[in-house]
Amino acid sequence: MNDNRQQGGAMDEELLERVARDPRYIRLVRERARFAWTLSAIVVTAFAAFILVIALDKPLLATPVGDLVMSWGIPVGLALIVLAIASIALFTTRANRRFDPVMAEILAEHAQ
């Protein structure tokens, strides 16, 4: 039984090496990383800008929205939360529609 595990592990390593050398996989990893870093940069920049506004100009976010009691800080804060959730949804959608099918195709081809 131990030999089967070792042999299966060697085959898994061989499969991983073949996949890692596949140009489609290399392109996929680069595309996925670039997309993830872009979304991350957008969200981090938005949160950093919000924090800078709080630190440097509190009265700006404390300004009432029209005749309402609510200040601009509340909708801006909610917009940041929606932005974070939307970026996750966007990445998940792209992963499910683009990245996962390509990866499944690459694995199926190399598993033969």
N, CA and C atoms as a LAMMPS dump frame, in Angstrom:
ITEM: TIMESTEP
0
ITEM: NUMBER OF ATOMS
336
ITEM: BOX BOUNDS ff ff ff
-5.0000000000000000e+02 5.0000000000000000e+02
-5.0000000000000000e+02 5.0000000000000000e+02
-5.0000000000000000e+02 5.0000000000000000e+02
ITEM: ATOMS id mol type element x y z
1 1 1 N 0.825 -1.192 0
2 1 2 C 0 0 0
3 1 3 C 0.869 1.256 0
4 2 1 N 1.95 1.227 0.728
5 2 2 C 2.852 2.372 0.784
6 2 3 C 3.476 2.655 -0.579
7 3 1 N 3.748 1.589 -1.358
8 3 2 C 4.298 1.781 -2.699
9 3 3 C 3.316 2.518 -3.604
10 4 1 N 2.025 2.189 -3.464
11 4 2 C 1.008 2.863 -4.282
12 4 3 C 0.959 4.354 -3.978
13 5 1 N 1.071 4.696 -2.709
14 5 2 C 1.068 6.115 -2.34
15 5 3 C 2.285 6.817 -2.91
16 6 1 N 3.44 6.171 -2.811
17 6 2 C 4.656 6.787 -3.345
18 6 3 C 4.56 6.91 -4.85
19 7 1 N 4.048 5.897 -5.514
20 7 2 C 3.908 5.944 -6.958
21 7 3 C 2.882 7.011 -7.348
22 8 1 N 1.765 7.099 -6.622
23 8 2 C 0.765 8.129 -6.894
24 8 3 C 1.336 9.509 -6.677
25 9 1 N 2.16 9.667 -5.641
26 9 2 C 2.792 10.957 -5.375
27 9 3 C 3.738 11.348 -6.483
28 10 1 N 4.469 10.366 -7.019
29 10 2 C 5.392 10.649 -8.123
30 10 3 C 4.616 11.055 -9.369
31 11 1 N 3.475 10.407 -9.598
32 11 2 C 2.664 10.771 -10.761
33 11 3 C 2.068 12.164 -10.571
34 12 1 N 1.664 12.475 -9.347
35 12 2 C 1.133 13.81 -9.081
36 12 3 C 2.198 14.869 -9.322
37 13 1 N 3.408 14.595 -8.875
38 13 2 C 4.504 15.547 -9.093
39 13 3 C 4.794 15.71 -10.579
40 14 1 N 4.765 14.607 -11.295
41 14 2 C 4.998 14.661 -12.744
42 14 3 C 3.908 15.471 -13.433
43 15 1 N 2.657 15.264 -13.029
44 15 2 C 1.548 16.026 -13.583
45 15 3 C 1.721 17.512 -13.285
46 16 1 N 2.075 17.832 -12.058
47 16 2 C 2.28 19.231 -11.68
48 16 3 C 3.406 19.872 -12.488
49 17 1 N 4.468 19.127 -12.718
50 17 2 C 5.586 19.659 -13.507
51 17 3 C 5.168 19.909 -14.956
52 18 1 N 4.407 18.982 -15.534
53 18 2 C 3.939 19.165 -16.915
54 18 3 C 3.016 20.368 -17.018
55 19 1 N 2.113 20.504 -16.055
56 19 2 C 1.185 21.637 -16.054
57 19 3 C 1.953 22.946 -15.873
58 20 1 N 2.913 22.962 -14.968
59 20 2 C 3.681 24.186 -14.695
60 20 3 C 4.468 24.654 -15.918
61 21 1 N 4.834 23.728 -16.808
62 21 2 C 5.58 24.1 -18.016
63 21 3 C 4.676 24.496 -19.177
64 22 1 N 3.394 24.254 -19.052
65 22 2 C 2.451 24.549 -20.13
66 22 3 C 2.331 26.068 -20.319
67 23 1 N 2.543 26.564 -21.532
68 23 2 C 2.459 28.016 -21.777
69 23 3 C 1.076 28.601 -21.455
70 24 1 N 0.027 27.799 -21.669
71 24 2 C -1.32 28.283 -21.337
72 24 3 C -1.469 28.492 -19.834
73 25 1 N -0.881 27.586 -19.048
74 25 2 C -0.936 27.712 -17.592
75 25 3 C -0.152 28.943 -17.135
76 26 1 N 1.001 29.151 -17.721
77 26 2 C 1.825 30.318 -17.366
78 26 3 C 1.063 31.604 -17.677
79 27 1 N 0.425 31.657 -18.846
80 27 2 C -0.389 32.834 -19.202
81 27 3 C -1.566 32.999 -18.247
82 28 1 N -2.199 31.891 -17.9
83 28 2 C -3.351 31.92 -16.995
84 28 3 C -2.955 32.461 -15.629
85 29 1 N -1.837 31.98 -15.1
86 29 2 C -1.37 32.442 -13.786
87 29 3 C -1.057 33.937 -13.826
88 30 1 N -0.404 34.373 -14.891
89 30 2 C -0.092 35.812 -15.016
90 30 3 C -1.355 36.652 -15.121
91 31 1 N -2.297 36.201 -15.94
92 31 2 C -3.545 36.948 -16.116
93 31 3 C -4.329 37.015 -14.81
94 32 1 N -4.413 35.886 -14.123
95 32 2 C -5.155 35.837 -12.853
96 32 3 C -4.5 36.731 -11.802
97 33 1 N -3.184 36.699 -11.725
98 33 2 C -2.47 37.53 -10.749
99 33 3 C -2.627 39.007 -11.079
100 34 1 N -2.496 39.357 -12.356
101 34 2 C -2.638 40.754 -12.765
102 34 3 C -4.042 41.274 -12.431
103 35 1 N -5.05 40.461 -12.697
104 35 2 C -6.427 40.852 -12.41
105 35 3 C -6.648 41.007 -10.906
106 36 1 N -6.152 40.062 -10.126
107 36 2 C -6.313 40.126 -8.669
108 36 3 C -5.596 41.341 -8.091
109 37 1 N -4.377 41.603 -8.545
110 37 2 C -3.627 42.765 -8.047
111 37 3 C -4.294 44.071 -8.459
112 38 1 N -4.869 44.121 -9.644
113 38 2 C -5.563 45.336 -10.082
114 38 3 C -6.772 45.616 -9.196
115 39 1 N -7.589 44.592 -8.969
116 39 2 C -8.741 44.767 -8.087
117 39 3 C -8.305 45.15 -6.675
118 40 1 N -7.262 44.505 -6.18
119 40 2 C -6.757 44.821 -4.836
120 40 3 C -6.279 46.258 -4.752
121 41 1 N -5.571 46.716 -5.773
122 41 2 C -5.065 48.093 -5.779
123 41 3 C -6.21 49.1 -5.778
124 42 1 N -7.266 48.808 -6.523
125 42 2 C -8.423 49.712 -6.553
126 42 3 C -9.052 49.819 -5.17
127 43 1 N -9.278 48.681 -4.529
128 43 2 C -9.922 48.68 -3.213
129 43 3 C -9.025 49.324 -2.161
130 44 1 N -7.746 48.988 -2.152
131 44 2 C -6.826 49.568 -1.169
132 44 3 C -6.704 51.078 -1.37
133 45 1 N -6.638 51.517 -2.615
134 45 2 C -6.548 52.949 -2.897
135 45 3 C -7.795 53.68 -2.394
136 46 1 N -8.954 53.111 -2.638
137 46 2 C -10.2 53.737 -2.19
138 46 3 C -10.246 53.828 -0.66
139 47 1 N -9.877 52.742 0.028
140 47 2 C -9.871 52.767 1.494
141 47 3 C -8.823 53.746 2.022
142 48 1 N -7.661 53.791 1.399
143 48 2 C -6.61 54.719 1.833
144 48 3 C -7.062 56.164 1.642
145 49 1 N -7.724 56.44 0.53
146 49 2 C -8.23 57.79 0.29
147 49 3 C -9.26 58.171 1.349
148 50 1 N -10.119 57.246 1.697
149 50 2 C -11.125 57.486 2.733
150 50 3 C -10.457 57.811 4.069
151 51 1 N -9.464 57.018 4.421
152 51 2 C -8.753 57.252 5.683
153 51 3 C -8.012 58.579 5.658
154 52 1 N -7.409 58.916 4.519
155 52 2 C -6.727 60.219 4.406
156 52 3 C -7.705 61.385 4.54
157 53 1 N -8.876 61.249 3.958
158 53 2 C -9.874 62.313 4.102
159 53 3 C -10.287 62.442 5.566
160 54 1 N -10.462 61.323 6.242
161 54 2 C -10.795 61.368 7.667
162 54 3 C -9.681 62.061 8.447
163 55 1 N -8.451 61.739 8.123
164 55 2 C -7.311 62.299 8.858
165 55 3 C -7.076 63.767 8.539
166 56 1 N -7.275 64.157 7.296
167 56 2 C -6.888 65.498 6.871
168 56 3 C -8.044 66.499 6.765
169 57 1 N -9.277 66.001 6.587
170 57 2 C -10.395 66.927 6.409
171 57 3 C -11.691 66.313 6.959
172 58 1 N -11.745 66.121 8.27
173 58 2 C -12.928 65.529 8.898
174 58 3 C -14.214 66.275 8.571
175 59 1 N -14.182 67.608 8.559
176 59 2 C -15.435 68.316 8.271
177 59 3 C -16.039 67.97 6.909
178 60 1 N -15.223 67.565 5.942
179 60 2 C -15.745 67.221 4.618
180 60 3 C -16.727 66.051 4.706
181 61 1 N -16.339 65.011 5.428
182 61 2 C -17.22 63.85 5.561
183 61 3 C -18.329 64.083 6.582
184 62 1 N -18.176 65.095 7.417
185 62 2 C -19.21 65.429 8.406
186 62 3 C -20.282 66.351 7.822
187 63 1 N -20.083 66.81 6.599
188 63 2 C -21.046 67.689 5.946
189 63 3 C -22.357 66.935 5.722
190 64 1 N -23.478 67.537 6.107
191 64 2 C -24.773 66.868 5.897
192 64 3 C -25.087 66.684 4.416
193 65 1 N -25.798 65.612 4.121
194 65 2 C -26.254 65.339 2.759
195 65 3 C -27.551 66.114 2.552
196 66 1 N -27.479 67.208 1.807
197 66 2 C -28.663 68.04 1.558
198 66 3 C -29.284 68.517 2.859
199 67 1 N -30.587 68.293 3.006
200 67 2 C -31.31 68.677 4.213
201 67 3 C -31.428 67.516 5.198
202 68 1 N -30.756 66.433 4.925
203 68 2 C -30.85 65.245 5.784
204 68 3 C -29.956 65.393 7.014
205 69 1 N -30.207 64.549 7.99
206 69 2 C -29.384 64.512 9.192
207 69 3 C -28.099 63.728 8.917
208 70 1 N -28.159 62.85 7.946
209 70 2 C -27.015 61.993 7.612
210 70 3 C -25.873 62.809 6.991
211 71 1 N -24.643 62.468 7.37
212 71 2 C -23.474 63.136 6.789
213 71 3 C -22.926 62.309 5.624
214 72 1 N -22.028 62.915 4.846
215 72 2 C -21.446 62.241 3.683
216 72 3 C -20.589 61.029 4.057
217 73 1 N -20.136 60.966 5.294
218 73 2 C -19.309 59.83 5.718
219 73 3 C -20.029 58.503 5.623
220 74 1 N -21.327 58.503 5.873
221 74 2 C -22.097 57.249 5.847
222 74 3 C -22.214 56.687 4.428
223 75 1 N -22.693 57.45 3.437
224 75 2 C -22.773 56.859 2.093
225 75 3 C -21.399 56.539 1.498
226 76 1 N -20.389 57.34 1.837
227 76 2 C -19.047 57.04 1.319
228 76 3 C -18.532 55.735 1.937
229 77 1 N -18.745 55.562 3.239
230 77 2 C -18.339 54.314 3.897
231 77 3 C -19.077 53.114 3.339
232 78 1 N -20.383 53.26 3.106
233 78 2 C -21.164 52.168 2.51
234 78 3 C -20.69 51.877 1.09
235 79 1 N -20.335 52.915 0.351
236 79 2 C -19.829 52.712 -1.012
237 79 3 C -18.528 51.911 -1
238 80 1 N -17.693 52.15 0.007
239 80 2 C -16.457 51.373 0.116
240 80 3 C -16.748 49.899 0.369
241 81 1 N -17.722 49.637 1.218
242 81 2 C -18.1 48.246 1.495
243 81 3 C -18.639 47.596 0.229
244 82 1 N -19.487 48.306 -0.507
245 82 2 C -20.038 47.779 -1.767
246 82 3 C -18.913 47.55 -2.778
247 83 1 N -17.945 48.47 -2.834
248 83 2 C -16.798 48.302 -3.737
249 83 3 C -16.021 47.027 -3.413
250 84 1 N -15.788 46.781 -2.135
251 84 2 C -15.056 45.57 -1.735
252 84 3 C -15.833 44.317 -2.127
253 85 1 N -17.128 44.311 -1.859
254 85 2 C -17.96 43.152 -2.209
255 85 3 C -18.022 42.978 -3.724
256 86 1 N -18.151 44.076 -4.456
257 86 2 C -18.209 44 -5.922
258 86 3 C -16.907 43.468 -6.508
259 87 1 N -15.772 43.853 -5.92
260 87 2 C -14.499 43.351 -6.438
261 87 3 C -14.385 41.842 -6.219
262 88 1 N -14.875 41.363 -5.08
263 88 2 C -14.874 39.916 -4.82
264 88 3 C -15.789 39.207 -5.815
265 89 1 N -16.971 39.773 -6.03
266 89 2 C -17.919 39.172 -6.974
267 89 3 C -17.35 39.16 -8.392
268 90 1 N -16.693 40.244 -8.767
269 90 2 C -16.096 40.322 -10.099
270 90 3 C -14.997 39.279 -10.276
271 91 1 N -14.14 39.132 -9.265
272 91 2 C -13.072 38.136 -9.361
273 91 3 C -13.664 36.728 -9.421
274 92 1 N -14.656 36.461 -8.582
275 92 2 C -15.269 35.133 -8.555
276 92 3 C -15.931 34.812 -9.891
277 93 1 N -16.621 35.785 -10.457
278 93 2 C -17.263 35.581 -11.753
279 93 3 C -16.228 35.288 -12.832
280 94 1 N -15.16 36.077 -12.857
281 94 2 C -14.115 35.851 -13.862
282 94 3 C -13.45 34.49 -13.644
283 95 1 N -13.223 34.134 -12.388
284 95 2 C -12.607 32.832 -12.099
285 95 3 C -13.496 31.69 -12.58
286 96 1 N -14.786 31.786 -12.302
287 96 2 C -15.7 30.718 -12.701
288 96 3 C -15.876 30.622 -14.211
289 97 1 N -15.883 31.751 -14.892
290 97 2 C -16.138 31.749 -16.339
291 97 3 C -14.886 31.612 -17.183
292 98 1 N -13.755 32.103 -16.698
293 98 2 C -12.545 32.125 -17.522
294 98 3 C -11.444 31.219 -16.966
295 99 1 N -11.048 31.471 -15.729
296 99 2 C -9.874 30.787 -15.189
297 99 3 C -10.119 29.292 -14.945
298 100 1 N -11.237 28.947 -14.318
299 100 2 C -11.504 27.547 -13.992
300 100 3 C -11.645 26.653 -15.228
301 101 1 N -12.385 27.067 -16.266
302 101 2 C -12.476 26.207 -17.449
303 101 3 C -11.124 25.995 -18.141
304 102 1 N -10.316 27.032 -18.22
305 102 2 C -8.993 26.887 -18.844
306 102 3 C -8.137 25.938 -18.016
307 103 1 N -8.186 26.08 -16.7
308 103 2 C -7.394 25.208 -15.83
309 103 3 C -7.868 23.763 -15.938
310 104 1 N -9.171 23.557 -15.997
311 104 2 C -9.708 22.192 -16.146
312 104 3 C -9.262 21.579 -17.478
313 105 1 N -9.244 22.374 -18.529
314 105 2 C -8.797 21.899 -19.84
315 105 3 C -7.316 21.503 -19.795
316 106 1 N -6.516 22.327 -19.169
317 106 2 C -5.077 22.047 -19.068
318 106 3 C -4.852 20.775 -18.259
319 107 1 N -5.528 20.652 -17.123
320 107 2 C -5.368 19.451 -16.288
321 107 3 C -5.835 18.202 -17.02
322 108 1 N -6.961 18.288 -17.708
323 108 2 C -7.477 17.117 -18.439
324 108 3 C -6.506 16.676 -19.526
325 109 1 N -5.929 17.642 -20.208
326 109 2 C -4.984 17.315 -21.275
327 109 3 C -3.732 16.644 -20.723
328 110 1 N -3.223 17.136 -19.603
329 110 2 C -1.973 16.597 -19.058
330 110 3 C -2.179 15.344 -18.196
331 111 1 N -3.409 15.08 -17.789
332 111 2 C -3.673 13.905 -16.948
333 111 3 C -3.702 12.613 -17.763
334 112 1 N -3.765 12.75 -19.077
335 112 2 C -3.857 11.563 -19.941
336 112 3 C -2.538 10.826 -20.009
